[in-house]
């Protein structure tokens, strides 16, 4: 993949910025490889388009790992005023946002509440934009929202498969023994999950992340089925793609379920007691979508009853997971603190597309990864 060269140069500080009018090196390859969709209407045809002031948050640690990022942003902005926000948590102040017609940061209600009336475009470094959920039409209409969907898919999918294979092989139990310097072979004598080959994996949310999960599961010899909200279309390595209302029917077939859903009104709490009751007994549940899509009490009950063989949770409800949650102490549960998308390649792609979208905005070209804010993704 040719985009890795500019990513490596970006990460090592050897990147030489191009003229702002040119596409950012490597961006076209990322667009192709991840099938990023372009905005139907060029920005120059959007009412109110007049680039003057762009506020850009620098995620914690990103500037340190990518020393040339500021130079890239400045080159992409050209003559447009570029204001860098270095606040913890990427929460630009009302003062910084004053007069800004574009923001690259996180999509939050606070940012939208403090935004200038001139704000036309907001780009979120993250995939999820549920931080802006429930906004009134006045804060959405006439504005363009973009995000980083698909770009973290490979990292999140690999994290999902790592949790799945670890739980199937009972590695958490052995890890606890290692921490205690204890040579304990007892878990090997207990009924196991078995090999993954030939088992059925259900991807709930066959979008960018879900498709990456499906491809890897297929490579392990698993039968892959899925649900999606928009259509029954899917790659040829997915045996069946159902609609959202088929979730419980498909769950009855699943040895493994991977939650890759965005958070919307329709997906909130969808993994509830009824879902776990419909699920094939002895299944493994992996959650890398959004925490609030899972009813935590129902999940805990399914684990305690033995209905679930185990769970891998990169997202929880609430976040952070309270220290007194019983999930922490369960030997068949792996918990990671919402980090599945982290990694050099992921953040490199996220930075690359953020800069490319900035260049496109200033040039009046179609933006990438436009979000339907009413749908939530």
Long-range contacts (C-beta under 8 A, 24 or more apart in sequence): 1-29, 1-33, 2-26, 2-29, 3-27, 3-29, 3-30, 3-33, 3-349, 3-352, 4-345, 6-352, 7-344, 7-345, 7-348, 7-349, 7-352, 9-68, 10-66, 10-68, 10-69, 10-72, 10-348, 10-351, 10-352, 11-65, 11-66, 11-344, 11-348, 13-66, 13-67, 13-68, 14-68, 15-68, 15-71, 15-72, 17-68, 17-71, 17-72, 17-74, 17-75, 18-75, 19-75, 20-75, 20-76, 20-77, 20-78, 20-359, 20-362, 20-363, 21-78, 21-359, 21-363, 23-356, 23-359, 24-72, 24-76, 24-352, 24-355, 24-356, 24-359, 26-352, 27-352, 27-353, 27-355, 27-356, 30-151, 30-349, 30-352, 30-353, 31-368, 34-150, 34-151, 34-153, 34-208, 34-349, 35-150, 36-150, 36-353, 36-368, 36-369, 37-368, 37-369, 37-370, 38-366, 38-367, 38-368, 39-144, 39-366, 39-367, 39-368, 39-370, 40-366, 41-366, 42-364, 42-365, 42-366, 43-120, 43-121, 43-144, 43-360, 43-361, 43-363, 43-364, 43-365, 43-366, 43-367, 44-364, 44-365, 45-364, 46-120, 46-144, 47-142, 48-101, 48-118, 48-120, 48-142, 49-120, 49-364, 50-101, 51-80, 51-101, 51-102, 51-361, 51-362, 52-80, 52-81, 52-99, 52-101, 52-118, 53-80, 53-81, 53-83, 53-99, 53-100, 53-101, 53-102, 54-80, 54-81, 54-82, 54-83, 54-100, 54-101, 54-102, 54-103, 54-104, 54-358, 54-361, 54-362, 55-83, 55-84, 55-85, 55-92, 55-96, 55-97, 55-100, 55-102, 55-103, 55-104, 55-105, 56-82, 56-83, 56-84, 56-85, 56-103, 56-104, 56-105, 56-354, 56-358, 57-84, 57-85, 57-86, 57-87, 57-90, 57-91, 57-92, 57-103, 57-104, 57-105, 57-106, 57-125, 58-84, 58-85, 58-86, 58-90, 59-90, 59-125, 59-347, 60-88, 60-89, 60-90, 62-347, 62-351, 65-344, 65-347, 66-347, 66-348, 66-351, 69-351, 69-355, 72-351, 72-355, 73-355, 73-358, 76-355, 76-356, 76-358, 76-359, 76-362, 77-358, 77-362, 78-362, 80-362, 90-125, 102-358, 102-361, 104-354, 104-357, 104-358, 106-131, 107-131, 107-132, 107-145, 107-147, 108-132, 109-134, 109-135, 112-139, 113-139, 115-139, 119-143, 120-144, 121-145, 121-146, 121-361, 121-367, 122-146, 123-147, 123-354, 123-357, 123-358, 123-367, 124-148, 124-371, 125-350, 125-354, 127-151, 127-152, 127-208, 127-209, 127-262, 127-341, 128-262, 128-263, 128-290, 129-371, 129-373, 129-376, 129-377, 130-262, 130-263, 130-264, 130-290, 130-292, 130-376, 132-373, 133-263, 133-264, 133-376, 135-373, 140-373, 140-374, 144-367, 144-370, 145-370, 145-371, 145-373, 146-357, 146-367, 146-368, 146-369, 146-370, 146-371, 147-369, 147-371, 148-349, 148-350, 148-353, 148-354, 148-369, 149-207, 149-208, 149-369, 149-371, 149-377, 150-207, 150-208, 150-209, 150-369, 151-208, 151-346, 151-349, 151-350, 151-353, 152-209, 152-340, 152-341, 152-346, 152-349, 152-350, 153-208, 153-209, 153-211, 153-212, 154-212, 154-345, 154-346, 155-340, 155-341, 155-342, 155-343, 155-345, 155-346, 156-209, 156-212, 156-213, 156-260, 156-288, 156-314, 156-340, 156-341, 157-209, 157-212, 157-213, 157-215, 157-216, 158-216, 159-288, 159-314, 159-336, 159-339, 159-340, 159-341, 160-213, 160-216, 160-258, 160-286, 160-288, 160-312, 160-314, 160-340, 161-213, 161-216, 161-217, 161-220, 163-286, 163-312, 163-314, 163-334, 163-336, 164-196, 164-256, 164-258, 164-284, 164-286, 164-312, 165-196, 166-312, 166-334, 167-193, 167-284, 167-309, 167-310, 167-311, 167-312, 167-332, 167-334, 168-192, 168-193, 168-194, 168-195, 168-196, 168-284, 168-310, 169-193, 170-332, 172-310, 172-331, 172-332, 172-333, 172-334, 173-331, 173-332, 176-331, 193-282, 193-284, 193-309, 193-310, 196-220, 196-221, 196-222, 196-256, 197-221, 197-222, 198-222, 198-223, 199-223, 199-255, 199-256, 200-224, 200-225, 200-253, 200-254, 200-255, 200-256, 201-225, 201-254, 201-255, 201-256, 201-257, 201-258, 202-226, 202-227, 202-250, 202-251, 202-253, 202-254, 202-256, 202-257, 202-258, 203-227, 203-238, 203-258, 203-260, 204-247, 204-257, 204-258, 204-259, 204-260, 204-261, 204-270, 204-289, 205-229, 205-259, 205-260, 205-261, 205-262, 205-267, 205-289, 206-234, 206-238, 206-241, 206-260, 207-260, 207-262, 207-377, 209-260, 209-288, 209-289, 210-258, 210-260, 211-235, 213-258, 213-260, 214-238, 217-256, 217-258, 222-256, 225-250, 225-253, 225-254, 229-266, 247-275, 247-278, 248-274, 248-275, 248-278, 249-278, 251-275, 251-278, 251-279, 251-280, 252-278, 252-279, 252-280, 253-280, 254-279, 254-280, 254-283, 255-280, 255-282, 255-283, 255-284, 256-283, 256-284, 256-285, 256-286, 257-283, 257-284, 257-285, 257-286, 258-286, 258-287, 258-288, 259-285, 259-286, 259-287, 259-288, 259-289, 259-293, 259-294, 260-288, 260-289, 261-289, 261-290, 261-293, 262-289, 262-290, 262-376, 262-377, 263-289, 263-290, 263-292, 263-293, 263-376, 264-375, 264-376, 264-377, 265-376, 267-293, 268-292, 268-293, 269-293, 269-294, 269-295, 271-295, 271-298, 271-299, 272-298, 273-298, 273-301, 273-302, 276-301, 276-302, 276-307, 276-308, 277-307, 279-307, 279-308, 281-307, 282-307, 282-308, 282-309, 283-308, 283-309, 284-308, 284-309, 284-310, 284-311, 284-312, 285-310, 285-311, 285-312, 286-311, 286-312, 286-313, 287-311, 287-312, 287-313, 287-314, 287-315, 287-316, 288-314, 288-315, 288-340, 289-315, 290-315, 291-315, 291-316, 291-317, 291-318, 291-319, 291-338, 292-317, 296-325, 296-327, 299-327, 300-326, 300-327, 303-327, 303-330, 303-332, 303-333, 308-332, 310-334, 312-336, 314-338, 314-339, 314-340
